[in-house]
Amino acid sequence: MMILSLVRNYIPSYQWVVKGGWNIADCVERSYDVEGMHVGTVAAGRIGLAVLRRLKPFDMHLHYYDRHRLPETVEKELDLTWHPNVEDMVKVCDVVTINCPLHPETEHLFNDTMISKMKRGAYIVNTARGKNLRPRCHRAGARKRPACRLCGRCLVPAAGAKGPSLAHHAASWDDATYLRHVAVGAGALRGRHA
C-alpha cells in the first residue's frame, strides 16, 4: 500500500482536495502508473517475499537482494530477478523497499553513496528500521544527482524510539510520508477480532 500511495501521489493529492482544490492537473504532476516499473526489495525473507507476492498482479518487474537466494521455483513463479548485491539492484529499480533486519551490516546501508547509485526519481520505502537509512542522506544524494526525485520515503521508526529519528527529520520534508511502526499492534488486534 505504501508503494502505491507514493507512486500514485495519493497523500499530496488527498491534501489538495481537502484544501478545496479539485483540478486534476494539480494532482497528477507526480503521479505514475506502477505497471512496468522495476521494484526491488532489500531482503526477501518473510516480509520481503510477502511484498513481492503482493506486487506480482500489478505487472511490475520484480527484483530482490538477499544473502540467501530464493528457491528457483519461487523465482520462476514470481518472475524474480536476483541481484548478488544491493548496489547492483538499486541501479535498475524505480522503487526500492527495505525489509531487512537491523544489524551492523545494514545500519546506514542507504547512505549518500548508495543513494547516488539509484535511478533518478527513485522511491525508497523503508518498512524496516529507521537506522537502515542515514538521516538527511537523501538531500546529499539528490544534490549529487541533479533532477533526482528521491521523493516518497515511507519511514517507519522503531516502536518506542526516543529522540530525533529519521521520521523526526522527515516531518519537514514535503516529499516524505512517515508512519509509526504498527505491525505488533495490528497483529494483536487481528487475533482479538478473528
Backbone as a printed PyTorch tensor [residue, N CA C, xyz], in Angstrom:
tensor([[[  0.8220,  -1.1950,   0.0000],
         [  0.0000,   0.0000,   0.0000],
         [  0.8650,   1.2580,   0.0000]],

        [[  1.9800,   1.2250,   0.7310],
         [  2.8340,   2.4050,   0.7670],
         [  3.4000,   2.7080,  -0.6140]],

        [[  3.8010,   1.6720,  -1.3350],
         [  4.3510,   1.8770,  -2.6730],
         [  3.2960,   2.5080,  -3.5770]],

        [[  2.0790,   1.9880,  -3.5420],
         [  1.0090,   2.5320,  -4.3680],
         [  0.7010,   3.9760,  -3.9990]],

        [[  0.6300,   4.2650,  -2.7020],
         [  0.2940,   5.6290,  -2.2920],
         [  1.3910,   6.6150,  -2.6970]],

        [[  2.6480,   6.1810,  -2.6850],
         [  3.7350,   7.0710,  -3.0830],
         [  3.7640,   7.3020,  -4.5830]],

        [[  3.7420,   6.2180,  -5.3370],
         [  3.8660,   6.3240,  -6.7900],
         [  2.6490,   7.0240,  -7.3930]],

        [[  1.4860,   6.7790,  -6.8420],
         [  0.2670,   7.4140,  -7.3480],
         [  0.0640,   8.8090,  -6.7560]],

        [[  0.9660,   9.2570,  -5.8730],
         [  0.9300,  10.5880,  -5.2750],
         [ -0.3460,  10.7990,  -4.4550]],

        [[ -0.7580,   9.7580,  -3.7540],
         [ -2.0390,   9.7780,  -3.0540],
         [ -2.1250,  10.8440,  -1.9650]],

        [[ -1.1560,  10.9000,  -1.0770],
         [ -1.2710,  11.7900,   0.0890],
         [ -1.2840,  13.2630,  -0.3240]],

        [[ -0.3400,  13.7330,  -1.1650],
         [ -0.4520,  15.1310,  -1.6050],
         [ -1.7530,  15.4190,  -2.3600]],

        [[ -2.2330,  14.4560,  -3.1410],
         [ -3.4920,  14.6490,  -3.8630],
         [ -4.6580,  14.7560,  -2.8930]],

        [[ -4.6710,  13.9210,  -1.8930],
         [ -5.7190,  13.9810,  -0.8690],
         [ -5.6810,  15.3240,  -0.1440]],

        [[ -4.4760,  15.7630,   0.2360],
         [ -4.3420,  17.0440,   0.9280],
         [ -4.8210,  18.1920,   0.0480]],

        [[ -4.5630,  18.1190,  -1.2610],
         [ -5.0110,  19.1490,  -2.1820],
         [ -6.5390,  19.2260,  -2.1940]],

        [[ -7.2100,  18.0850,  -2.2340],
         [ -8.6710,  18.0560,  -2.2440],
         [ -9.2250,  18.5800,  -0.9250]],

        [[ -8.6260,  18.1880,   0.1860],
         [ -9.0830,  18.6590,   1.4990],
         [ -8.9930,  20.1840,   1.5900]],

        [[ -7.9740,  20.7630,   0.9500],
         [ -7.8060,  22.2220,   0.9650],
         [ -8.7330,  22.9250,  -0.0300]],

        [[ -9.5570,  22.1680,  -0.7370],
         [-10.5220,  22.7630,  -1.6520],
         [-10.1430,  22.6910,  -3.1150]],

        [[ -9.0140,  22.1490,  -3.4160],
         [ -8.6010,  22.0340,  -4.8110],
         [ -9.2940,  20.8660,  -5.4890]],

        [[ -9.5230,  20.9870,  -6.7650],
         [-10.1600,  19.8860,  -7.4740],
         [ -9.6110,  19.7260,  -8.8870]],

        [[ -8.6650,  20.5570,  -9.2650],
         [ -8.0850,  20.4900, -10.6020],
         [ -7.1730,  19.2690, -10.6660]],

        [[ -7.4980,  18.3190, -11.5180],
         [ -6.7470,  17.0660, -11.5710],
         [ -5.2950,  17.2830, -11.9700]],

        [[ -5.0130,  18.3310, -12.7440],
         [ -3.6290,  18.5960, -13.1620],
         [ -2.7390,  18.8750, -11.9550]],

        [[ -3.3020,  19.4300, -10.8990],
         [ -2.5190,  19.7030,  -9.6950],
         [ -2.1070,  18.4140,  -8.9860]],

        [[ -2.8330,  17.3600,  -9.2000],
         [ -2.5750,  16.1000,  -8.5050],
         [ -1.7430,  15.1130,  -9.3130]],

        [[ -1.8720,  15.1410, -10.6140],
         [ -1.2240,  14.1060, -11.4270],
         [  0.1990,  14.4410, -11.8370]],

        [[  0.6750,  15.6340, -11.4960],
         [  2.0180,  16.0330, -11.9060],
         [  3.0730,  15.0160, -11.4710]],

        [[  2.9140,  14.4430, -10.2670],
         [  3.8790,  13.4640,  -9.7590],
         [  3.2120,  12.1160,  -9.5130]],

        [[  2.2180,  11.7980, -10.3080],
         [  1.5040,  10.5400, -10.1670],
         [  1.8270,   9.6390, -11.3640]],

        [[  2.1940,   8.3980, -11.0820],
         [  2.6110,   7.4840, -12.1290],
         [  1.8990,   6.1460, -11.9930]],

        [[  1.8550,   5.3960, -13.0890],
         [  1.3390,   4.0330, -13.0500],
         [  2.4500,   3.1190, -12.5590]],

        [[  2.0900,   2.1280, -11.7810],
         [  3.0940,   1.1870, -11.2850],
         [  3.3940,   0.1000, -12.3030]],

        [[  2.4900,  -0.1200, -13.2370],
         [  2.6850,  -1.1490, -14.2570],
         [  3.9710,  -0.8970, -15.0280]],

        [[  4.8000,  -1.9170, -15.1190],
         [  6.0430,  -1.8190, -15.8590],
         [  7.2180,  -1.2720, -15.0620]],

        [[  6.9640,  -0.7920, -13.8530],
         [  8.0650,  -0.2920, -13.0310],
         [  8.9320,  -1.4450, -12.5380]],

        [[ 10.1760,  -1.1320, -12.2300],
         [ 11.0930,  -2.0980, -11.6340],
         [ 11.1200,  -1.8320, -10.1410]],

        [[ 10.7150,  -2.8410,  -9.3660],
         [ 10.6350,  -2.7240,  -7.9100],
         [ 11.5210,  -3.7880,  -7.2920]],

        [[ 12.3340,  -3.3680,  -6.3340],
         [ 13.2370,  -4.3100,  -5.6860],
         [ 13.1290,  -4.2590,  -4.1810]],

        [[ 13.3220,  -5.3970,  -3.5500],
         [ 13.3300,  -5.4540,  -2.0970],
         [ 14.7230,  -5.8270,  -1.6000]],

        [[ 15.1320,  -5.1280,  -0.5580],
         [ 16.3670,  -5.4830,   0.1390],
         [ 15.9350,  -6.4530,   1.2250]],

        [[ 16.2140,  -7.7070,   1.0260],
         [ 15.8340,  -8.8400,   1.8760],
         [ 14.5300,  -9.4480,   1.3690]],

        [[ 14.5500, -10.7410,   1.1960],
         [ 13.3830, -11.4680,   0.6990],
         [ 13.0270, -12.5850,   1.6690]],

        [[ 13.0140, -12.2360,   2.9440],
         [ 12.5670, -13.1740,   3.9660],
         [ 11.0500, -13.1880,   4.0060]],

        [[ 10.4790, -13.4120,   5.1690],
         [  9.0270, -13.4930,   5.3120],
         [  8.3390, -12.2280,   4.8040]],

        [[  8.8120, -11.0590,   5.2200],
         [  8.1640,  -9.8010,   4.8390],
         [  8.4840,  -9.4420,   3.3920]],

        [[  9.7580,  -9.4810,   3.0070],
         [ 10.1390,  -9.1280,   1.6450],
         [  9.4570,  -9.9950,   0.6030]],

        [[  9.3830, -11.2890,   0.8640],
         [  8.7180, -12.1990,  -0.0760],
         [  7.2140, -11.9210,  -0.1320]],

        [[  6.6080, -11.5960,   0.9920],
         [  5.1800, -11.2530,   1.0030],
         [  4.9270,  -9.9940,   0.1740]],

        [[  5.8210,  -9.0340,   0.2470],
         [  5.7060,  -7.8170,  -0.5640],
         [  5.7800,  -8.1740,  -2.0460]],

        [[  6.7450,  -8.9920,  -2.4210],
         [  6.8860,  -9.3860,  -3.8260],
         [  5.6460, -10.1140,  -4.3230]],

        [[  5.0900, -10.9950,  -3.5070],
         [  3.8660, -11.7210,  -3.8940],
         [  2.6990, -10.7560,  -4.1160]],

        [[  2.6000,  -9.7510,  -3.2560],
         [  1.5070,  -8.7790,  -3.3910],
         [  1.6800,  -7.8770,  -4.6120]],

        [[  2.9040,  -7.6540,  -5.0390],
         [  3.1590,  -6.7830,  -6.1870],
         [  3.0160,  -7.4950,  -7.5280]],

        [[  3.1100,  -8.7900,  -7.5500],
         [  3.0730,  -9.5620,  -8.7950],
         [  1.8660,  -9.2270,  -9.6840]],

        [[  0.6480,  -9.1130,  -9.1410],
         [ -0.5080,  -8.8220, -10.0070],
         [ -0.4560,  -7.4520, -10.6970]],

        [[  0.4190,  -6.5690, -10.2470],
         [  0.4980,  -5.2270, -10.8370],
         [  1.3950,  -5.1740, -12.0630]],

        [[  1.8630,  -6.3190, -12.5310],
         [  2.6730,  -6.4110, -13.7390],
         [  3.9230,  -5.5400, -13.6550]],

        [[  4.6140,  -5.6660, -12.5270],
         [  5.8720,  -4.9590, -12.3130],
         [  7.0200,  -5.9270, -12.5750]],

        [[  8.1970,  -5.3850, -12.8130],
         [  9.4080,  -6.1940, -12.9120],
         [  9.9730,  -6.2790, -11.4940]],

        [[ 10.0060,  -7.4690, -10.9390],
         [ 10.3700,  -7.6450,  -9.5330],
         [ 11.8130,  -8.1030,  -9.3700]],

        [[ 12.5190,  -7.4280,  -8.4820],
         [ 13.9260,  -7.6970,  -8.2000],
         [ 14.0800,  -7.9160,  -6.7000]],

        [[ 15.1370,  -8.6230,  -6.3250],
         [ 15.4190,  -8.7570,  -4.9000],
         [ 16.8930,  -8.9980,  -4.6680]],

        [[ 17.3110,  -8.5740,  -3.4930],
         [ 18.6390,  -8.9180,  -2.9860],
         [ 18.4270,  -9.6050,  -1.6500]],

        [[ 19.0770, -10.7060,  -1.4620],
         [ 19.0950, -11.4050,  -0.1800],
         [ 20.3650, -12.2440,  -0.1610]],

        [[ 20.9260, -12.3840,   1.0190],
         [ 22.1400, -13.2110,   1.1340],
         [ 21.8570, -14.6410,   0.7220]],

        [[ 20.6270, -15.0660,   0.9540],
         [ 20.2210, -16.4310,   0.6240],
         [ 19.2360, -16.3770,  -0.5430]],

        [[ 19.6520, -16.8760,  -1.6660],
         [ 18.8100, -16.8480,  -2.8550],
         [ 17.5710, -17.7010,  -2.6400]],

        [[ 16.4470, -17.2430,  -3.1500],
         [ 15.1930, -17.9870,  -3.0390],
         [ 15.2430, -19.2230,  -3.9380]],

        [[ 14.4190, -20.2190,  -3.6280],
         [ 14.3750, -21.4060,  -4.4980],
         [ 13.9850, -21.0180,  -5.9290]],

        [[ 14.5060, -21.7580,  -6.8740],
         [ 14.2450, -21.4910,  -8.2840],
         [ 12.7510, -21.5120,  -8.6020]],

        [[ 12.0060, -22.3710,  -7.9260],
         [ 10.5580, -22.4430,  -8.1770],
         [  9.8710, -21.1290,  -7.8100]],

        [[ 10.3000, -20.5100,  -6.7160],
         [  9.7230, -19.2240,  -6.2910],
         [ 10.1280, -18.1290,  -7.2740]],

        [[ 11.3880, -18.1260,  -7.6920],
         [ 11.8460, -17.1250,  -8.6570],
         [ 11.0480, -17.2170,  -9.9540]],

        [[ 10.7910, -18.4420, -10.4240],
         [ 10.0220, -18.6180, -11.6630],
         [  8.5580, -18.2240, -11.4620]],

        [[  7.9800, -18.6260, -10.3380],
         [  6.5690, -18.3300, -10.0500],
         [  6.3070, -16.8220, -10.0660]],

        [[  7.2140, -16.0470,  -9.4870],
         [  7.0260, -14.5950,  -9.3790],
         [  7.8090, -13.8090, -10.4270]],

        [[  8.5360, -14.5230, -11.2870],
         [  9.3670, -13.9030, -12.3170],
         [ 10.3420, -12.8990, -11.6830]],

        [[ 11.1010, -13.3710, -10.6980],
         [ 12.0160, -12.5290,  -9.9250],
         [ 13.4050, -12.4920, -10.5430]],

        [[ 14.0620, -11.3550, -10.3590],
         [ 15.4660, -11.2130, -10.7360],
         [ 16.2660, -11.0370,  -9.4610]],

        [[ 17.2060, -11.9520,  -9.2170],
         [ 18.0660, -11.8810,  -8.0260],
         [ 19.3100, -11.0800,  -8.3520]],

        [[ 19.7380, -10.2530,  -7.4060],
         [ 20.9630,  -9.4730,  -7.5590],
         [ 21.9420,  -9.8890,  -6.4740]],

        [[ 23.2100, -10.0450,  -6.8060],
         [ 24.1980, -10.5020,  -5.8240],
         [ 24.5490,  -9.4570,  -4.7660]],

        [[ 24.1830,  -8.1710,  -5.0210],
         [ 24.4100,  -7.1380,  -4.0090],
         [ 23.4000,  -6.0130,  -4.1930]],

        [[ 23.2430,  -5.2160,  -3.1500],
         [ 22.2520,  -4.1370,  -3.1640],
         [ 22.5970,  -3.0940,  -4.2250]],

        [[ 23.8750,  -2.7810,  -4.3710],
         [ 24.3030,  -1.7560,  -5.3240],
         [ 23.8330,  -2.0670,  -6.7350]],

        [[ 23.9610,  -3.3150,  -7.1540],
         [ 23.5120,  -3.7020,  -8.4920],
         [ 21.9990,  -3.5610,  -8.6340]],

        [[ 21.2770,  -3.8830,  -7.5790],
         [ 19.8190,  -3.8370,  -7.6490],
         [ 19.2950,  -2.4100,  -7.7360]],

        [[ 19.8080,  -1.5070,  -6.8920],
         [ 19.2430,  -0.1510,  -6.8550],
         [ 19.4520,   0.6070,  -8.1610]],

        [[ 20.4360,   0.2170,  -8.9470],
         [ 20.7080,   0.8840, -10.2210],
         [ 19.5690,   0.7190, -11.2120]],

        [[ 18.8050,  -0.3780, -11.0980],
         [ 17.7630,  -0.6700, -12.0850],
         [ 16.3510,  -0.4650, -11.5630]],

        [[ 16.2060,  -0.1340, -10.2880],
         [ 14.8670,  -0.0820,  -9.6780],
         [ 14.2930,   1.3280,  -9.6100]],

        [[ 13.0040,   1.4180,  -9.8960],
         [ 12.2590,   2.6680,  -9.7410],
         [ 11.8080,   2.8340,  -8.2910]],

        [[ 11.5650,   1.7130,  -7.6410],
         [ 11.1590,   1.7000,  -6.2360],
         [ 12.0090,   0.6620,  -5.5190]],

        [[ 12.5560,   1.0510,  -4.3680],
         [ 13.3050,   0.1150,  -3.5310],
         [ 12.6190,   0.0690,  -2.1850]],

        [[ 12.2570,  -1.1330,  -1.7610],
         [ 11.6480,  -1.3000,  -0.4490],
         [ 12.6430,  -2.0310,   0.4410]],

        [[ 12.8640,  -1.4670,   1.6170],
         [ 13.8450,  -2.0180,   2.5530],
         [ 13.0990,  -2.8430,   3.5860]],

        [[ 13.3780,  -4.1350,   3.6210],
         [ 12.6880,  -5.0630,   4.5250],
         [ 13.6610,  -5.9030,   5.3280]],

        [[ 14.8720,  -5.4000,   5.4940],
         [ 15.9100,  -6.1990,   6.1610],
         [ 15.9820,  -5.8770,   7.6540]],

        [[ 16.4580,  -6.8210,   8.4520],
         [ 16.6340,  -6.5500,   9.8790],
         [ 17.7940,  -5.5780,  10.0870]],

        [[ 17.7970,  -4.9320,  11.2300],
         [ 18.8860,  -4.0180,  11.5590],
         [ 20.0000,  -4.7780,  12.2580]],

        [[ 21.1810,  -4.7230,  11.6880],
         [ 22.3870,  -5.2630,  12.3070],
         [ 23.5470,  -4.4430,  11.7440]],

        [[ 24.7490,  -4.6160,  12.2290],
         [ 25.8550,  -3.7610,  11.7830],
         [ 26.0260,  -3.6790,  10.2640]],

        [[ 25.7150,  -4.7440,   9.5540],
         [ 25.8680,  -4.7620,   8.1020],
         [ 24.8340,  -3.8950,   7.3870]],

        [[ 23.6630,  -3.7050,   8.0000],
         [ 22.6040,  -2.9420,   7.3410],
         [ 22.4050,  -1.5510,   7.9340]],

        [[ 23.0470,  -1.2470,   9.0500],
         [ 22.9060,   0.0890,   9.6340],
         [ 23.4800,   1.1190,   8.6650]],

        [[ 22.6560,   2.1210,   8.3440],
         [ 23.0190,   3.1740,   7.3880],
         [ 23.3920,   2.6060,   6.0160]],

        [[ 22.7950,   1.4790,   5.6670],
         [ 23.0400,   0.8820,   4.3480],
         [ 22.7060,   1.8780,   3.2420]],

        [[ 21.6110,   2.5920,   3.4260],
         [ 21.2260,   3.6170,   2.4610],
         [ 21.7820,   4.9520,   2.9360]],

        [[ 22.9830,   5.2460,   2.4410],
         [ 23.6840,   6.4730,   2.7790],
         [ 23.8690,   7.2640,   1.4850]],

        [[ 24.6780,   8.3310,   1.5490],
         [ 24.9000,   9.1600,   0.3630],
         [ 25.3860,   8.3360,  -0.8260]],

        [[ 26.3210,   7.4310,  -0.5790],
         [ 26.9060,   6.6330,  -1.6520],
         [ 25.8660,   5.7360,  -2.3100]],

        [[ 25.0720,   5.0310,  -1.4900],
         [ 24.0590,   4.1320,  -2.0510],
         [ 23.0060,   4.9180,  -2.8230]],

        [[ 22.5510,   6.0170,  -2.2670],
         [ 21.5090,   6.7990,  -2.9340],
         [ 22.0240,   7.3940,  -4.2410]],

        [[ 23.2870,   7.7390,  -4.2920],
         [ 23.8370,   8.2900,  -5.5380],
         [ 23.8650,   7.2420,  -6.6560]],

        [[ 23.7540,   5.9590,  -6.3150],
         [ 23.7410,   4.8890,  -7.3170],
         [ 22.3350,   4.5800,  -7.8300]],

        [[ 21.3280,   5.1500,  -7.1750],
         [ 19.9460,   4.8600,  -7.5540],
         [ 19.5550,   5.5900,  -8.8310]],

        [[ 18.4920,   5.0920,  -9.4620],
         [ 17.9570,   5.7500, -10.6460],
         [ 17.4140,   7.1190, -10.2680]],

        [[ 17.4200,   8.0160, -11.2240],
         [ 16.8040,   9.3260, -11.0000],
         [ 15.3230,   9.1320, -10.7040]],

        [[ 14.8300,   9.8440,  -9.7160],
         [ 13.4150,   9.7890,  -9.4020],
         [ 12.9660,   8.5520,  -8.6480]],

        [[ 13.8950,   7.7810,  -8.1430],
         [ 13.5360,   6.5410,  -7.4490],
         [ 12.8590,   6.8330,  -6.1060]],

        [[ 12.0590,   5.8960,  -5.6740],
         [ 11.3890,   5.9660,  -4.3820],
         [ 12.0590,   4.9840,  -3.4300]],

        [[ 12.0950,   5.3460,  -2.1640],
         [ 12.5600,   4.4290,  -1.1230],
         [ 11.4110,   4.2310,  -0.1510]],

        [[ 11.0920,   2.9730,   0.1270],
         [ 10.1020,   2.6370,   1.1450],
         [ 10.8450,   1.8350,   2.1990]],

        [[ 10.9450,   2.3950,   3.3870],
         [ 11.6640,   1.7140,   4.4630],
         [ 10.6640,   1.1510,   5.4600]],

        [[ 10.3710,  -0.1330,   5.3330],
         [  9.4720,  -0.7770,   6.2920],
         [ 10.2750,  -1.4730,   7.3870]],

        [[ 11.5730,  -1.3130,   7.3330],
         [ 12.4460,  -1.9150,   8.3450],
         [ 12.6900,  -0.8810,   9.4460]],

        [[ 13.8830,  -0.7550,   9.9010],
         [ 14.2290,   0.1720,  10.9670],
         [ 14.7750,   1.4710,  10.3970]],

        [[ 14.5450,   2.5490,  11.0950],
         [ 14.9910,   3.8560,  10.6490],
         [ 16.4880,   3.9380,  10.4280]],

        [[ 17.2550,   3.1800,  11.2050],
         [ 18.7130,   3.2450,  11.0870],
         [ 19.2380,   2.5710,   9.8240]],

        [[ 18.3840,   1.9280,   9.0480],
         [ 18.8320,   1.4010,   7.7620],
         [ 19.1160,   2.5440,   6.7830]],

        [[ 18.5130,   3.6850,   7.0400],
         [ 18.7010,   4.8740,   6.2290],
         [ 19.4170,   5.9050,   7.0860]],

        [[ 20.4650,   6.5130,   6.5590],
         [ 21.1740,   7.5360,   7.3250],
         [ 20.4020,   8.8400,   7.2370]],

        [[ 20.0900,   9.5000,   8.3670],
         [ 19.3190,  10.7470,   8.3410],
         [ 19.9490,  11.7830,   7.4230]],

        [[ 19.0850,  12.4560,   6.6990],
         [ 19.4410,  13.5530,   5.7990],
         [ 20.2880,  13.1090,   4.6100]],

        [[ 20.5270,  11.8120,   4.4610],
         [ 21.3640,  11.3830,   3.3290],
         [ 20.6780,  11.6490,   2.0060]],

        [[ 19.3430,  11.6350,   1.9860],
         [ 18.6520,  11.8150,   0.7090],
         [ 18.9240,  13.1800,   0.0950]],

        [[ 19.0880,  14.1980,   0.9020],
         [ 19.3470,  15.5340,   0.3590],
         [ 20.7350,  15.5950,  -0.2760]],

        [[ 21.7220,  15.0180,   0.3790],
         [ 23.0740,  15.0000,  -0.1890],
         [ 23.0790,  14.1980,  -1.4830]],

        [[ 22.4010,  13.0660,  -1.4860],
         [ 22.3250,  12.2460,  -2.6860],
         [ 21.6440,  12.9850,  -3.8240]],

        [[ 20.6090,  13.7440,  -3.5050],
         [ 19.9030,  14.4970,  -4.5400],
         [ 20.7840,  15.6010,  -5.0990]],

        [[ 21.5850,  16.2250,  -4.2580],
         [ 22.4690,  17.2840,  -4.7450],
         [ 23.5330,  16.7170,  -5.6870]],

        [[ 23.9850,  15.5020,  -5.4210],
         [ 24.9970,  14.8890,  -6.2860],
         [ 24.4050,  14.4900,  -7.6320]],

        [[ 23.1010,  14.2790,  -7.6730],
         [ 22.4320,  13.8450,  -8.9000],
         [ 21.3140,  14.8250,  -9.2130]],

        [[ 21.5870,  15.8930,  -9.9500],
         [ 20.5380,  16.8470, -10.2800],
         [ 19.3470,  16.1290, -10.9010]],

        [[ 18.1780,  16.6280, -10.6520],
         [ 16.9180,  16.0830, -11.1560],
         [ 16.5850,  14.7320, -10.5370]],

        [[ 17.2400,  14.3710,  -9.4770],
         [ 16.9380,  13.1220,  -8.7910],
         [ 15.6900,  13.3160,  -7.9460]],

        [[ 14.6740,  12.5200,  -8.1830],
         [ 13.4480,  12.6220,  -7.4050],
         [ 13.4470,  11.5510,  -6.3390]],

        [[ 14.1310,  11.7930,  -5.2740],
         [ 14.1150,  10.8510,  -4.1660],
         [ 12.9890,  11.2390,  -3.2340]],

        [[ 11.8460,  11.3990,  -3.8310],
         [ 10.6840,  11.7390,  -3.0230],
         [  9.9990,  10.4510,  -2.6050]],

        [[  9.1760,  10.5170,  -1.6460],
         [  8.3600,   9.3780,  -1.3140],
         [  9.0170,   8.3350,  -0.4660]],

        [[  9.5310,   8.7300,   0.6300],
         [ 10.0180,   7.7500,   1.5820],
         [  8.9100,   7.4690,   2.5780]],

        [[  8.6550,   6.2310,   2.8550],
         [  7.7910,   5.8720,   3.9610],
         [  8.7180,   5.4380,   5.0690]],

        [[  8.7770,   6.1930,   6.1020],
         [  9.7400,   5.9560,   7.1640],
         [  9.0190,   5.3720,   8.3530]],

        [[  9.4650,   4.2540,   8.8170],
         [  8.8040,   3.5890,   9.9250],
         [  9.7870,   3.4840,  11.0740]],

        [[  9.7450,   4.4260,  12.0340],
         [ 10.6740,   4.3410,  13.1550],
         [ 10.3100,   3.1790,  14.0650]],

        [[ 11.2810,   2.6990,  14.7900],
         [ 11.0450,   1.5870,  15.7040],
         [ 10.0690,   1.9950,  16.7880]],

        [[  9.2130,   1.0740,  17.1880],
         [  8.2810,   1.3390,  18.2680],
         [  9.0580,   1.6990,  19.5250]],

        [[  8.6200,   2.7350,  20.2010],
         [  9.2830,   3.1480,  21.4330],
         [ 10.5450,   3.9550,  21.2100]],

        [[ 10.8270,   4.3360,  19.9660],
         [ 12.0410,   5.1090,  19.6880],
         [ 11.9620,   6.4510,  20.3810]],

        [[ 13.0530,   6.8850,  20.9680],
         [ 13.1040,   8.1590,  21.6590],
         [ 14.1150,   9.0610,  20.9730]],

        [[ 13.8990,  10.3570,  21.0620],
         [ 14.8280,  11.3050,  20.4700],
         [ 14.5890,  11.4760,  18.9940]],

        [[ 15.3350,  12.4070,  18.3730],
         [ 15.1340,  12.6640,  16.9450],
         [ 15.4690,  11.4370,  16.1110]],

        [[ 14.5390,  11.0220,  15.3110],
         [ 14.7410,   9.8790,  14.4240],
         [ 14.6770,  10.3890,  12.9970]],

        [[ 14.8240,   9.4920,  12.0610],
         [ 14.7040,   9.8700,  10.6680],
         [ 13.3140,  10.4260,  10.4030]],

        [[ 12.2980,   9.8560,  11.0170],
         [ 10.9320,  10.3590,  10.8340],
         [ 10.8110,  11.7710,  11.3890]],

        [[ 11.5140,  12.0470,  12.4820],
         [ 11.5020,  13.3870,  13.0560],
         [ 12.0590,  14.3870,  12.0490]],

        [[ 13.1820,  14.0590,  11.4220],
         [ 13.7570,  14.9410,  10.4060],
         [ 12.8360,  15.0310,   9.1910]],

        [[ 12.1480,  13.9460,   8.8840],
         [ 11.3000,  13.9090,   7.6940],
         [ 10.0560,  14.7690,   7.8380]],

        [[  9.6780,  15.1200,   9.0540],
         [  8.4650,  15.8980,   9.2580],
         [  8.4860,  17.2020,   8.4730]],

        [[  9.6710,  17.7330,   8.1780],
         [  9.7610,  18.9880,   7.4420],
         [  9.9110,  18.7720,   5.9390]],

        [[ 10.0030,  17.5240,   5.4640],
         [ 10.1520,  17.2660,   4.0380],
         [  8.7730,  17.2270,   3.3940]],

        [[  8.6140,  17.8880,   2.2790],
         [  7.3190,  17.8370,   1.6060],
         [  7.1830,  16.5930,   0.7440]],

        [[  8.2260,  15.7930,   0.6530],
         [  8.2000,  14.6070,  -0.1980],
         [  8.3180,  13.3290,   0.6140]],

        [[  7.9090,  13.3740,   1.8730],
         [  8.0420,  12.1970,   2.7340],
         [  6.7100,  11.8300,   3.3470]],

        [[  6.5280,  10.5540,   3.5400],
         [  5.3890,  10.0280,   4.2590],
         [  5.9690,   9.1770,   5.3610]],

        [[  5.5070,   9.3470,   6.5680],
         [  6.0700,   8.5350,   7.6340],
         [  4.9760,   8.0640,   8.5670]],

        [[  5.1720,   6.8720,   9.0760],
         [  4.1990,   6.1990,   9.9210],
         [  4.8980,   5.6040,  11.1340]],

        [[  4.1790,   5.4630,  12.2060],
         [  4.7010,   4.7410,  13.3540],
         [  4.6630,   3.2520,  13.0220]],

        [[  5.5110,   2.5010,  13.6720],
         [  5.5450,   1.0490,  13.4740],
         [  4.3200,   0.4630,  14.1730]],

        [[  3.4070,  -0.1260,  13.4210],
         [  2.1550,  -0.6190,  13.9890],
         [  1.9670,  -2.1170,  13.8070]],

        [[  2.9520,  -2.8130,  13.3020],
         [  2.7770,  -4.2310,  12.9750],
         [  2.3900,  -5.0600,  14.1930]],

        [[  3.0300,  -4.8200,  15.3220],
         [  2.7390,  -5.6140,  16.5150],
         [  1.3130,  -5.3630,  16.9750]],

        [[  0.9170,  -4.1040,  17.0340],
         [ -0.4390,  -3.7740,  17.4660],
         [ -1.4830,  -4.2930,  16.5110]],

        [[ -1.2340,  -4.1790,  15.2160],
         [ -2.1830,  -4.6460,  14.2190],
         [ -2.3660,  -6.1550,  14.3150]],

        [[ -1.2740,  -6.8650,  14.5120],
         [ -1.3610,  -8.3200,  14.6510],
         [ -2.1590,  -8.7240,  15.8760]],

        [[ -1.9660,  -8.0150,  16.9710],
         [ -2.7090,  -8.3150,  18.1930],
         [ -4.1880,  -8.0710,  17.9920]],

        [[ -4.5490,  -6.9830,  17.2980],
         [ -5.9500,  -6.6900,  17.0370],
         [ -6.5810,  -7.7300,  16.1300]],

        [[ -5.8620,  -8.1690,  15.1140],
         [ -6.3990,  -9.2010,  14.2170],
         [ -6.7140, -10.4630,  15.0040]],

        [[ -5.8150, -10.8570,  15.9120],
         [ -6.0370, -12.0510,  16.7020],
         [ -7.2280, -11.9200,  17.6220]],

        [[ -7.4390, -10.7200,  18.1590],
         [ -8.5250, -10.4880,  19.0910],
         [ -9.8770, -10.5000,  18.3820]],

        [[ -9.9140, -10.0480,  17.1200],
         [-11.1820,  -9.9420,  16.4110],
         [-11.4110, -11.0700,  15.4170]],

        [[-10.5620, -12.0780,  15.4490],
         [-10.7140, -13.1790,  14.4870],
         [-11.8650, -14.0800,  14.8640]]])
